[in-house]
């Protein structure tokens, strides 16, 4: 890989992190609202269903957040690796001494 590839890699990784985080943020279609009066038993069932849906959404959000943290950590590690490689490529040269002009 040349130096240009090492400059492009973080861009691709950043794009991947953004893609994953945005794909997890999809919106769901709005629920239909019923205007009819429901018996208490039906309301109780509906409430339980909605509570389960909320719990599932919360679980998905937590899972997405963990994945984002993991990807950010991997991105930071790759940045460090890239920086180390760049430092290894640039040899430290001792200062050159100049002969006095006569």
C-alpha angles and dihedrals in degrees: 000000000000129000092267090060091055090054093050097047096073090050091055092046091049090050090050092052091049092047093051093047094048094045089056090054098066115146122236123223113264117263117250116253117226116209096194121103111253126208116251092253092055091047091052091052091047091050092051090049091051091048090053090049091051091049091050091049090049090051092050091049092051090048091049092049091051090050091049090051090049092050092047089052091050090048091052090049091051091050090053091049090050091049091049091051092050090050091050092051093055105069115209107244122202113237112269116239116227121221112238113259116244 
